């Protein structure tokens, strides 16, 4: 792997947004049983944690890379960090035992409020010791330029094991490669553009050889762009949390057994993702009513990331996602009809070509400065194409381990977009759906209440299914 791998336009956009004052890191709260990660006194053995992490970092090479800007282009490349020190990225805090759930959530909210140092590798892990039941927590934070949801799952699989073991691997040796200078970066950018031109020429030649297929593709692309522009140009209602956000974050979490979701799914149809959206819609309706908003006349939408990775492309970090917009029927008072409306809206979104449209805009940005894609995203948020982001990530179905310490829970934390002071992320792991709700506490003071209202919605659907 060269030490100066170029970031895609999409990844560069996340760095540009960060530079404009929008924190763009994502992450998770991982809860472990202690196992061999504890010393003879029962405290976290940070040396063991450190050695395990050192022994597996070579599996994810980008964890030792930092970003460097290409002169006059607005683009970035990954280069080896010649100042890399694991101690900078791995930190430890101990609570007076037994540390409570509320204390862990408060630490997590502070951790995810603080941005990453863009001059170093874009990740950080905080180990929290002293939790009740002898548990440990690892708060993990990665810049969105480094990973998306599926890449995060891949990273989890690289760093953890599927079988318990007390034996640790030997740390891998590593030496930083020389970072390229400005002239080299400029030359590589010029070569990249030549490569894009050659690819376009090959595409044009294929179109001449097979005009009917080219016409069909052009029609698909035009429809994709049209659907994307229509979603941007048709604003949703302004909800209470659609305001300019700051840097503070408040993170709340809960989990539900996956089998309970499947029971509702078998009874009423739809997909797991449809049920997640129905819970969000029902929770929003209850939340708005509790805050003296009348949801009966409101139109709400969710921004949903969609992976564009192929079946053979699950390895590697970075981002390969498109986004679509789907209706959240907060005006529907009946939970079953609300679920049915969500299913219809999801079917319409799938049959539309929104994902293709956003993917085309991303490809177009490869030819220009990433500022084009950045401004498109900012325009869509200012025009309220959606009210909040809802992301659902399929994680490992079996338990994972650090040595013999099982990973018990995984709560995802997604980034907040401009003008969206609330989002919902869901991660399936080992028989549970883990909900992580992230909010700007200056806009949403009671994010815990919103979580409780989503759980009320779930309880009502479960009761109807029974």
C-alpha positions in Angstrom: 0.0 0.0 0.0 1.6 3.4 -1.0 2.0 5.9 1.8 0.2 8.6 -0.1 -3.1 7.0 -1.1 -5.6 9.6 -2.2 -8.8 10.1 -0.4 -12.0 10.0 -2.4 -14.0 13.1 -3.0 -16.5 11.8 -0.5 -13.9 11.3 2.2 -12.4 14.8 1.5 -15.9 16.3 1.9 -16.0 15.1 5.5 -12.7 16.8 6.2 -14.0 20.0 4.5 -17.1 19.9 6.7 -14.9 19.5 9.8 -12.8 22.5 8.7 -16.1 24.5 8.4 -16.9 23.8 12.0 -19.1 20.7 11.7 -17.6 17.8 13.8 -17.7 14.7 11.6 -16.5 11.8 13.8 -18.5 8.6 14.3 -17.9 5.8 16.8 -19.3 3.4 19.3 -19.6 2.6 23.0 -18.4 -1.0 23.5 -19.1 -2.8 26.8 -16.9 -5.8 27.8 -16.8 -8.3 30.5 -13.3 -7.9 32.2 -11.8 -11.4 31.7 -8.0 -11.4 31.2 -8.1 -7.6 30.7 -8.0 -7.3 34.5 -5.0 -7.5 36.7 -4.7 -9.4 40.0 -6.4 -6.5 41.9 -9.4 -6.6 39.6 -8.5 -3.3 37.8 -8.1 -2.9 34.1 -4.7 -4.0 32.9 -4.0 -1.2 30.4 -0.7 -2.8 29.4 -2.5 -5.9 28.2 -5.1 -3.8 26.3 -2.2 -1.9 24.8 -0.3 -5.0 23.7 -3.4 -6.6 22.2 -4.1 -3.4 20.2 -0.5 -3.1 19.1 -0.5 -6.7 17.9 -3.5 -6.1 15.6 -3.0 -2.6 14.2 -1.2 -4.0 11.2 -4.6 -5.4 10.1 -5.9 -1.9 9.7 -3.0 0.1 8.3 -4.9 3.3 8.1 -4.9 3.6 11.9 -1.3 4.8 11.5 -2.0 7.3 8.7 -2.7 11.0 8.9 -4.1 13.3 6.2 -2.1 15.7 4.2 -3.7 18.3 1.8 -2.8 18.4 -1.9 -1.8 21.9 -2.9 -4.3 24.0 -4.8 -6.9 21.2 -5.1 -8.9 20.9 -2.0 -8.1 17.2 -1.9 -6.3 15.1 0.7 -4.0 12.0 0.7 -3.2 9.6 3.4 0.5 9.5 4.5 2.3 7.6 7.3 2.4 9.5 10.6 6.1 9.6 11.5 5.1 10.8 15.0 2.7 7.9 15.7 2.4 7.0 19.3 -0.2 4.6 20.5 -0.4 6.3 23.9 -1.8 9.4 22.2 -4.7 7.4 20.8 -5.4 5.0 23.7 -6.3 6.5 27.0 -7.8 5.3 30.3 -10.0 6.6 33.0 -11.2 4.8 36.2 -14.5 5.4 38.0 -14.9 4.8 41.7 -16.5 1.3 41.7 -19.2 0.6 41.0 -19.5 3.1 38.2 -23.1 3.6 37.1 -24.7 3.7 33.7 -25.4 7.4 34.1 -21.7 8.1 34.8 -20.6 6.1 31.7 -23.1 8.0 29.6 -21.8 11.3 30.9 -18.2 10.4 30.1 -19.4 9.2 26.6 -21.2 12.5 26.0 -18.1 14.5 26.8 -15.9 12.2 24.8 -18.0 12.5 21.6 -18.2 16.3 22.1 -14.5 16.7 21.6 -13.1 16.7 18.0 -10.1 14.8 16.7 -6.7 16.3 16.0 -6.5 16.4 12.2 -2.7 16.5 12.2 -2.6 12.9 13.6 -4.3 9.6 12.7 -8.0 10.2 13.0 -9.1 7.9 15.8 -9.1 7.7 19.6 -10.1 5.1 22.2 -10.9 5.8 25.8 -11.0 2.8 28.2 -13.4 3.3 31.1 -12.7 1.1 34.2 -14.7 0.6 37.5 -18.1 -0.1 36.0 -20.7 -2.1 37.8 -20.6 -5.9 37.4 -16.9 -5.8 36.7 -17.5 -4.4 33.2 -15.1 -2.3 31.1 -16.1 0.1 28.4 -14.2 1.2 25.3 -15.4 4.5 23.8 -14.2 4.6 20.2 -14.1 7.6 17.9 -13.1 7.7 14.2 -13.3 10.5 11.7 -15.9 9.9 9.0 -13.2 10.4 6.4 -11.6 7.2 7.8 -14.6 4.8 8.0 -18.3 4.4 7.3 -20.7 2.0 9.0 -19.7 -1.2 7.2 -16.0 -0.3 7.3 -16.5 0.0 11.1 -17.9 -3.5 11.2 -14.8 -4.7 9.3 -12.5 -2.8 11.7 -14.3 -4.5 14.6 -13.7 -7.9 13.0 -10.1 -7.1 12.4 -9.3 -6.0 16.0 -11.4 -8.6 17.8 -11.7 -12.4 17.7 -14.6 -14.8 17.2 -13.1 -17.3 19.8 -11.9 -16.6 23.4 -8.2 -17.0 24.0 -5.8 -16.0 26.7 -2.9 -15.9 24.2 -1.9 -12.6 22.6 -0.1 -12.1 19.3 3.3 -10.5 19.2 3.3 -6.8 18.4 4.0 -6.1 14.7 7.0 -4.0 13.7 6.3 -0.8 11.8 8.4 2.0 10.4 6.9 5.1 8.9 7.4 5.7 5.2 8.5 9.2 4.0 5.7 11.6 3.4 5.5 13.1 -0.1 6.4 16.7 -0.7 4.2 19.4 -2.4 5.7 18.8 -5.8 5.1 15.0 -5.6 1.5 15.6 -4.5 0.8 18.0 -7.3 2.3 15.5 -9.8 0.2 12.6 -8.5 -2.9 14.8 -8.7 -2.2 15.6 -12.3 -1.7 11.9 -13.0 -5.0 11.1 -11.2 -6.8 13.6 -13.5 -5.2 12.0 -16.6 -6.4 8.6 -15.4 -10.0 10.0 -15.0 -9.8 11.4 -18.5 -8.7 8.1 -19.9 -11.5 6.3 -18.1 -14.0 8.9 -19.6 -12.6 8.3 -23.1 -13.0 4.5 -22.7 -16.6 5.1 -21.6 -17.2 7.3 -24.6 -15.8 4.7 -26.9 -18.0 2.0 -25.4 -21.0 4.3 -25.9 -20.2 4.6 -29.6 -19.9 0.9 -30.0 -23.1 0.1 -28.1 -25.4 3.2 -28.4 -28.6 1.5 -27.2 -27.0 0.4 -23.9 -25.5 3.9 -23.5 -28.9 5.5 -24.0 -30.4 3.3 -21.4 -27.6 4.1 -18.9 -27.9 7.8 -19.7 -31.7 7.6 -19.0 -31.1 5.9 -15.7 -28.5 8.5 -14.7 -30.8 11.4 -15.6 -33.7 9.9 -13.6 -31.3 9.4 -10.6 -30.2 13.0 -10.7 -33.9 14.1 -11.1 -35.0 12.1 -8.1 -32.1 13.5 -6.0 -32.9 17.1 -6.9 -36.6 16.6 -6.2 -35.8 15.3 -2.7 -33.6 18.4 -2.1 -36.0 20.9 -3.5 -39.1 19.6 -1.6 -38.5 20.7 2.1 -39.9 18.8 5.1 -41.5 20.5 8.0 -39.2 22.3 10.4 -39.1 20.3 13.7 -38.0 21.4 17.1 -34.5 20.1 16.7 -33.8 21.5 13.1 -31.6 24.4 14.2 -28.0 25.3 13.9 -25.9 22.9 15.9 -22.9 23.4 18.1 -20.1 21.0 19.2 -21.7 19.6 22.4 -23.1 16.1 22.3 -25.4 14.1 24.5 -25.5 10.3 23.9 -28.2 8.0 25.1 -28.6 4.3 24.4 -30.9 1.2 24.8 -31.1 -2.2 23.2 -33.9 -4.6 22.2 -33.7 -8.3 21.5 -33.6 -9.0 17.8 -36.1 -11.9 18.1 -38.7 -9.5 19.5 -38.3 -7.4 16.3 -38.6 -10.5 14.2 -41.9 -11.5 15.9 -43.4 -8.1 14.9 -41.9 -8.5 11.4 -43.5 -11.9 11.0 -46.9 -10.6 12.2 -47.1 -7.3 10.3 -44.6 -7.6 7.5 -41.9 -5.2 6.4 -38.2 -5.4 7.2 -36.1 -4.8 10.3 -35.1 -1.4 8.8 -38.8 -0.6 8.3 -39.5 -1.4 12.0 -36.6 0.9 13.0 -38.0 3.7 11.0 -41.5 3.1 12.5 -40.0 3.3 16.0 -38.4 6.6 15.1 -41.6 8.0 13.5 -43.7 6.9 16.5 -41.1 8.2 19.0 -41.0 11.6 17.1 -44.8 11.8 17.2 -44.9 11.2 20.9 -41.9 13.6 21.5 -43.5 16.4 19.5 -46.8 16.1 21.3 -45.0 16.2 24.6 -43.5 19.5 23.6 -46.8 21.0 22.5 -46.2 20.5 18.8 -49.1 19.3 16.7 -47.7 16.5 14.5 -50.9 15.9 12.5 -50.0 18.5 10.0 -46.2 17.9 9.9 -44.2 16.1 7.2 -41.0 14.5 8.5 -38.3 12.7 6.6 -35.2 10.6 7.5 -31.8 10.7 5.7 -30.7 7.1 5.3 -27.2 6.1 4.3 -27.0 3.2 1.8 -23.9 1.2 1.2 -22.6 1.2 -2.4 -20.0 -1.6 -1.7 -20.2 -4.7 -3.8 -20.5 -8.1 -2.3 -16.8 -8.6 -2.9 -15.8 -5.2 -1.4 -16.2 -5.5 2.3 -12.5 -5.0 3.1 -10.7 -1.7 3.4 -11.7 1.5 5.2 -13.0 4.7 3.8 -16.5 5.6 2.7 -18.6 4.0 0.0 -22.1 5.2 0.7 -25.0 7.1 -0.9 -27.9 8.7 0.9 -31.6 8.5 0.3 -34.6 10.3 1.8 -37.6 8.5 3.1 -40.9 9.7 4.7 -41.5 9.4 8.4 -45.3 9.4 8.9 -45.5 11.3 12.2 -48.9 12.6 11.3 -50.4 9.1 11.4 -51.8 8.4 15.0 -52.3 4.6 14.7 -49.1 2.6 15.2 -50.0 -0.2 12.7 -51.0 2.3 10.0 -47.8 4.2 10.8 -45.8 1.0 10.2 -47.7 0.3 7.0 -47.0 3.9 5.8 -43.3 3.4 6.6 -43.2 0.2 4.5 -44.9 2.0 1.6 -42.5 4.9 1.8 -39.5 2.5 2.0 -40.7 0.6 -1.1 -41.1 3.9 -3.0 -37.6 5.0 -1.9 -36.1 1.7 -3.1 -37.9 1.9 -6.5 -36.7 5.5 -7.0 -33.2 6.2 -8.1 -32.1 8.5 -5.3 -29.1 6.4 -4.3 -28.0 6.4 -7.9 -28.4 10.2 -8.1 -26.3 10.9 -5.0 -23.7 8.4 -6.2 -23.4 10.2 -9.5 -23.0 13.6 -7.7 -20.2 11.9 -5.7 -18.5 10.6 -8.9 -18.8 14.1 -10.5 -17.0 15.6 -7.5 -14.0 13.4 -8.4 -13.5 15.6 -11.4 -13.9 18.8 -9.5 -12.9 20.1 -6.1 -14.7 18.4 -3.2 -16.3 21.8 -2.5 -19.0 20.9 -5.1 -20.2 17.9 -3.0 -19.8 19.8 0.2 -22.0 22.6 -1.0 -24.6 20.1 -2.3 -24.8 18.5 1.1 -25.0 21.8 2.9 -27.7 23.0 0.5 -29.8 19.8 1.2 -29.6 20.4 4.9 -30.5 24.1 4.7 -33.5 23.3 2.5 -34.5 20.5 5.0 -34.5 17.6 2.6 -34.6 15.6 5.8 -35.0 16.3 9.5 -32.6 13.7 10.9 -30.4 10.8 9.9 -31.4 7.2 10.7 -28.7 4.6 10.1 -29.0 0.8 10.6 -25.8 -1.2 10.5 -25.7 -5.0 10.4 -23.0 -6.2 12.7 -21.7 -9.6 13.7 -24.3 -12.2 14.7 -21.9 -14.0 17.0 -20.0 -12.8 20.1 -16.5 -11.3 19.7 -13.7 -11.3 22.2 -10.6 -9.4 23.3 -8.5 -12.3 24.5 -11.1 -14.1 26.7 -13.1 -11.0 27.5 -16.5 -11.1 25.6 -17.9 -8.0 23.9 -21.3 -7.7 25.5 -22.9 -4.5 23.9 -22.2 -2.2 21.0 -23.9 1.2 20.9 -23.2 3.2 17.7 -22.7 7.0 17.7 -23.3 8.7 14.3 -22.4 12.3 13.4 -24.9 15.1 13.5 -25.4 17.0 10.2 -25.9 20.8 10.0 -29.4 21.9 11.1 -30.1 18.4 12.5 -29.7 18.3 16.3 -30.8 14.7 16.6 -30.0 11.3 15.0 -30.6 7.6 15.5 -28.0 4.9 14.8 -28.8 1.1 15.2 -26.2 -1.7 15.3 -27.2 -5.4 15.4 -24.9 -7.6 17.4 -25.2 -11.1 18.9 -29.0 -11.2 19.0 -29.7 -7.6 20.0 -30.4 -4.3 18.2 -28.4 -1.6 19.9 -29.8 1.9 19.6 -27.5 4.9 20.0 -29.1 8.3 19.9 -26.9 11.4 19.5 -28.1 14.9 20.1 -27.0 18.5 20.6 -28.0 19.1 24.3 -28.4 22.8 23.6 -31.2 21.9 21.2 -32.5 18.6 22.6 -32.3 18.8 26.4 -34.2 15.6 27.0 -32.8 13.0 24.6 -33.3 10.3 27.2 -37.1 11.1 27.0 -37.0 10.5 23.2 -35.4 7.1 23.8 -38.1 6.2 26.3 -40.8 7.2 23.8 -39.3 5.0 21.1 -39.3 2.1 23.6 -43.0 2.9 24.3 -43.7 2.7 20.6 -41.9 -0.7 20.4 -43.8 -2.0 23.4 -47.1 -1.1 21.8 -46.2 -2.8 18.5 -45.0 -5.9 20.5 -48.3 -6.0 22.4 -50.3 -5.8 19.1 -48.2 -8.5 17.6 -48.8 -10.8 20.6 
